[in-house]
Amino acid sequence: MPITKDEILKIAALARLELTPPEVDKLTAELAQILTYIDQIKQVNTEGVVPRSQFISAENVFRDDIIKPSLSKEAALGNAPDHDDDYFRVPKVIG
């Protein structure tokens, strides 16, 4: 079932997007290609294939926490361009 421009406009409205007519045309074509690809995937015979959440066998590797010597506060703050008592002072990065 092909997607229509009206459906694209409805999706855009739900997403609170304002689209120009050329954007609607482009998205209609792109989404039609995506849906065609999904239809092709649906036709693949998956009978006997075990559903998986991962494709790579991954296991957690745990180790004991070992306390190791680290920099002292003075050494860590010694190269800092600016600090306030025991804390690094950095420029504000959020509004």
Distance bins in CASP14 RR format, pairs under 12 A and 6 or more apart:
PFRMAT RR
TARGET T0000
AUTHOR 0000-0000-0000
RMODE 2
METHOD distances of the structure
MODEL  1
1 7 0 0 0 0 1 0 0 0 0 0 0
1 31 0 0 0 0 0 1 0 0 0 0 0
1 32 0 0 0 0 1 0 0 0 0 0 0
1 35 1 0 0 1 0 0 0 0 0 0 0
1 36 0 0 0 0 0 1 0 0 0 0 0
1 38 0 0 0 0 0 1 0 0 0 0 0
1 39 0 0 0 0 1 0 0 0 0 0 0
2 8 0 0 0 0 0 1 0 0 0 0 0
2 28 0 0 0 0 1 0 0 0 0 0 0
2 29 0 0 0 0 0 1 0 0 0 0 0
2 31 0 0 0 0 1 0 0 0 0 0 0
2 32 1 0 1 0 0 0 0 0 0 0 0
2 33 0 0 0 0 0 1 0 0 0 0 0
2 34 0 0 0 0 0 1 0 0 0 0 0
2 35 1 0 0 1 0 0 0 0 0 0 0
2 36 0 0 0 0 1 0 0 0 0 0 0
2 39 0 0 0 0 0 1 0 0 0 0 0
3 9 0 0 0 0 0 1 0 0 0 0 0
3 10 0 0 0 0 0 1 0 0 0 0 0
3 11 0 0 0 0 1 0 0 0 0 0 0
3 24 0 0 0 0 0 1 0 0 0 0 0
3 25 0 0 0 0 0 1 0 0 0 0 0
3 27 0 0 0 0 1 0 0 0 0 0 0
3 28 1 0 0 1 0 0 0 0 0 0 0
3 29 0 0 0 0 1 0 0 0 0 0 0
3 30 0 0 0 0 1 0 0 0 0 0 0
3 31 1 0 1 0 0 0 0 0 0 0 0
3 32 1 0 1 0 0 0 0 0 0 0 0
3 33 0 0 0 0 0 1 0 0 0 0 0
3 34 0 0 0 0 1 0 0 0 0 0 0
3 35 1 0 0 1 0 0 0 0 0 0 0
3 36 0 0 0 0 1 0 0 0 0 0 0
3 38 0 0 0 0 0 1 0 0 0 0 0
3 39 0 0 0 0 0 1 0 0 0 0 0
4 10 0 0 0 0 1 0 0 0 0 0 0
4 11 0 0 0 0 0 1 0 0 0 0 0
4 24 0 0 0 0 0 1 0 0 0 0 0
4 25 0 0 0 0 0 1 0 0 0 0 0
4 27 0 0 0 0 0 1 0 0 0 0 0
4 28 1 0 0 1 0 0 0 0 0 0 0
4 29 0 0 0 0 0 1 0 0 0 0 0
4 31 0 0 0 0 0 1 0 0 0 0 0
4 32 0 0 0 0 1 0 0 0 0 0 0
4 35 0 0 0 0 0 1 0 0 0 0 0
5 11 0 0 0 0 0 1 0 0 0 0 0
5 12 0 0 0 0 0 1 0 0 0 0 0
5 19 0 0 0 0 1 0 0 0 0 0 0
5 21 0 0 0 0 1 0 0 0 0 0 0
5 22 0 0 0 0 0 1 0 0 0 0 0
5 23 0 0 0 0 0 1 0 0 0 0 0
5 24 1 0 1 0 0 0 0 0 0 0 0
5 25 1 0 0 1 0 0 0 0 0 0 0
5 26 0 0 0 0 0 1 0 0 0 0 0
5 27 0 0 0 0 1 0 0 0 0 0 0
5 28 1 0 1 0 0 0 0 0 0 0 0
5 29 0 0 0 0 0 1 0 0 0 0 0
5 31 0 0 0 0 0 1 0 0 0 0 0
5 32 0 0 0 0 0 1 0 0 0 0 0
6 12 0 0 0 0 0 1 0 0 0 0 0
6 13 0 0 0 0 0 1 0 0 0 0 0
6 24 0 0 0 0 1 0 0 0 0 0 0
6 28 0 0 0 0 1 0 0 0 0 0 0
7 13 0 0 0 0 0 1 0 0 0 0 0
7 14 0 0 0 0 0 1 0 0 0 0 0
7 24 0 0 0 0 0 1 0 0 0 0 0
7 27 0 0 0 0 0 1 0 0 0 0 0
7 28 0 0 0 0 1 0 0 0 0 0 0
7 31 0 0 0 0 1 0 0 0 0 0 0
7 32 0 0 0 0 0 1 0 0 0 0 0
7 35 0 0 0 0 0 1 0 0 0 0 0
8 14 0 0 0 0 0 1 0 0 0 0 0
8 15 0 0 0 0 0 1 0 0 0 0 0
8 17 0 0 0 0 1 0 0 0 0 0 0
8 19 1 0 0 1 0 0 0 0 0 0 0
8 20 0 0 0 0 0 1 0 0 0 0 0
8 21 0 0 0 0 0 1 0 0 0 0 0
8 23 0 0 0 0 1 0 0 0 0 0 0
8 24 1 0 1 0 0 0 0 0 0 0 0
8 25 0 0 0 0 1 0 0 0 0 0 0
8 26 0 0 0 0 1 0 0 0 0 0 0
8 27 1 0 1 0 0 0 0 0 0 0 0
8 28 1 0 1 0 0 0 0 0 0 0 0
8 29 0 0 0 0 1 0 0 0 0 0 0
8 30 0 0 0 0 1 0 0 0 0 0 0
8 31 1 0 0 1 0 0 0 0 0 0 0
8 32 0 0 0 0 1 0 0 0 0 0 0
8 35 0 0 0 0 0 1 0 0 0 0 0
9 15 0 0 0 0 0 1 0 0 0 0 0
9 17 0 0 0 0 1 0 0 0 0 0 0
9 18 0 0 0 0 0 1 0 0 0 0 0
9 19 1 0 0 1 0 0 0 0 0 0 0
9 20 0 0 0 0 0 1 0 0 0 0 0
9 21 0 0 0 0 0 1 0 0 0 0 0
9 23 0 0 0 0 0 1 0 0 0 0 0
9 24 1 0 0 1 0 0 0 0 0 0 0
9 25 0 0 0 0 0 1 0 0 0 0 0
9 27 0 0 0 0 1 0 0 0 0 0 0
9 28 0 0 0 0 1 0 0 0 0 0 0
9 31 0 0 0 0 0 1 0 0 0 0 0
10 17 0 0 0 0 0 1 0 0 0 0 0
10 19 0 0 0 0 0 1 0 0 0 0 0
10 24 0 0 0 0 0 1 0 0 0 0 0
10 27 0 0 0 0 0 1 0 0 0 0 0
10 28 0 0 0 0 0 1 0 0 0 0 0
11 17 0 0 0 0 1 0 0 0 0 0 0
11 19 0 0 0 0 1 0 0 0 0 0 0
11 24 0 0 0 0 0 1 0 0 0 0 0
11 27 0 0 0 0 1 0 0 0 0 0 0
11 28 0 0 0 0 0 1 0 0 0 0 0
11 31 0 0 0 0 1 0 0 0 0 0 0
12 18 1 0 0 1 0 0 0 0 0 0 0
12 19 1 0 1 0 0 0 0 0 0 0 0
12 20 0 0 0 0 0 1 0 0 0 0 0
12 21 0 0 0 0 0 1 0 0 0 0 0
12 23 0 0 0 0 1 0 0 0 0 0 0
12 24 1 0 0 1 0 0 0 0 0 0 0
12 27 1 0 0 1 0 0 0 0 0 0 0
12 28 0 0 0 0 0 1 0 0 0 0 0
12 31 0 0 0 0 0 1 0 0 0 0 0
13 19 0 0 0 0 1 0 0 0 0 0 0
13 24 0 0 0 0 0 1 0 0 0 0 0
15 27 0 0 0 0 0 1 0 0 0 0 0
17 23 0 0 0 0 1 0 0 0 0 0 0
17 24 0 0 0 0 0 1 0 0 0 0 0
17 27 0 0 0 0 1 0 0 0 0 0 0
18 24 0 0 0 0 0 1 0 0 0 0 0
19 25 0 0 0 0 1 0 0 0 0 0 0
19 26 0 0 0 0 1 0 0 0 0 0 0
19 27 1 0 0 1 0 0 0 0 0 0 0
19 28 0 0 0 0 0 1 0 0 0 0 0
20 26 0 0 0 0 1 0 0 0 0 0 0
20 27 0 0 0 0 0 1 0 0 0 0 0
21 27 0 0 0 0 0 1 0 0 0 0 0
21 28 0 0 0 0 0 1 0 0 0 0 0
22 28 0 0 0 0 0 1 0 0 0 0 0
22 29 0 0 0 0 0 1 0 0 0 0 0
23 29 0 0 0 0 0 1 0 0 0 0 0
23 30 0 0 0 0 0 1 0 0 0 0 0
23 31 0 0 0 0 0 1 0 0 0 0 0
24 30 0 0 0 0 0 1 0 0 0 0 0
24 31 0 0 0 0 0 1 0 0 0 0 0
25 31 0 0 0 0 0 1 0 0 0 0 0
25 32 0 0 0 0 0 1 0 0 0 0 0
26 32 0 0 0 0 0 1 0 0 0 0 0
26 33 0 0 0 0 0 1 0 0 0 0 0
27 33 0 0 0 0 0 1 0 0 0 0 0
27 34 0 0 0 0 0 1 0 0 0 0 0
28 34 0 0 0 0 0 1 0 0 0 0 0
28 35 0 0 0 0 0 1 0 0 0 0 0
29 35 0 0 0 0 0 1 0 0 0 0 0
29 36 0 0 0 0 0 1 0 0 0 0 0
30 36 0 0 0 0 0 1 0 0 0 0 0
30 37 0 0 0 0 0 1 0 0 0 0 0
31 37 0 0 0 0 0 1 0 0 0 0 0
31 38 0 0 0 0 0 1 0 0 0 0 0
32 38 0 0 0 0 0 1 0 0 0 0 0
32 39 0 0 0 0 0 1 0 0 0 0 0
33 39 0 0 0 0 0 1 0 0 0 0 0
33 40 0 0 0 0 0 1 0 0 0 0 0
34 40 0 0 0 0 0 1 0 0 0 0 0
34 41 0 0 0 0 0 1 0 0 0 0 0
35 41 0 0 0 0 0 1 0 0 0 0 0
35 42 0 0 0 0 0 1 0 0 0 0 0
36 42 0 0 0 0 0 1 0 0 0 0 0
36 43 0 0 0 0 0 1 0 0 0 0 0
37 43 0 0 0 0 0 1 0 0 0 0 0
37 44 0 0 0 0 0 1 0 0 0 0 0
38 44 0 0 0 0 0 1 0 0 0 0 0
46 52 0 0 0 0 0 1 0 0 0 0 0
49 55 0 0 0 0 0 1 0 0 0 0 0
52 58 0 0 0 0 0 1 0 0 0 0 0
69 75 0 0 0 0 0 1 0 0 0 0 0
70 76 0 0 0 0 1 0 0 0 0 0 0
71 77 0 0 0 0 1 0 0 0 0 0 0
71 78 0 0 0 0 1 0 0 0 0 0 0
71 79 0 0 0 0 1 0 0 0 0 0 0
71 80 0 0 0 0 0 1 0 0 0 0 0
72 78 0 0 0 0 1 0 0 0 0 0 0
72 86 0 0 0 0 0 1 0 0 0 0 0
73 80 0 0 0 0 0 1 0 0 0 0 0
73 83 0 0 0 0 1 0 0 0 0 0 0
73 85 0 0 0 0 1 0 0 0 0 0 0
73 86 1 0 1 0 0 0 0 0 0 0 0
73 87 0 0 0 0 1 0 0 0 0 0 0
73 88 0 0 0 0 0 1 0 0 0 0 0
74 80 0 0 0 0 0 1 0 0 0 0 0
74 83 0 0 0 0 0 1 0 0 0 0 0
74 85 0 0 0 0 0 1 0 0 0 0 0
74 86 0 0 0 0 1 0 0 0 0 0 0
76 83 0 0 0 0 1 0 0 0 0 0 0
76 86 0 0 0 0 1 0 0 0 0 0 0
76 87 0 0 0 0 0 1 0 0 0 0 0
76 88 0 0 0 0 1 0 0 0 0 0 0
77 83 1 0 1 0 0 0 0 0 0 0 0
77 84 0 0 0 0 1 0 0 0 0 0 0
77 85 0 0 0 0 1 0 0 0 0 0 0
77 86 1 0 0 1 0 0 0 0 0 0 0
77 87 0 0 0 0 1 0 0 0 0 0 0
77 88 1 0 0 1 0 0 0 0 0 0 0
77 89 0 0 0 0 1 0 0 0 0 0 0
78 86 0 0 0 0 0 1 0 0 0 0 0
78 88 0 0 0 0 0 1 0 0 0 0 0
79 88 0 0 0 0 0 1 0 0 0 0 0
80 86 0 0 0 0 0 1 0 0 0 0 0
80 87 0 0 0 0 1 0 0 0 0 0 0
80 88 1 0 1 0 0 0 0 0 0 0 0
80 89 1 0 0 1 0 0 0 0 0 0 0
80 90 0 0 0 0 1 0 0 0 0 0 0
81 88 0 0 0 0 1 0 0 0 0 0 0
81 89 0 0 0 0 1 0 0 0 0 0 0
81 90 0 0 0 0 1 0 0 0 0 0 0
81 91 0 0 0 0 0 1 0 0 0 0 0
82 88 1 0 0 1 0 0 0 0 0 0 0
82 89 1 0 1 0 0 0 0 0 0 0 0
82 90 1 0 0 1 0 0 0 0 0 0 0
82 91 0 0 0 0 1 0 0 0 0 0 0
83 89 1 0 1 0 0 0 0 0 0 0 0
83 90 0 0 0 0 1 0 0 0 0 0 0
84 90 0 0 0 0 0 1 0 0 0 0 0
END
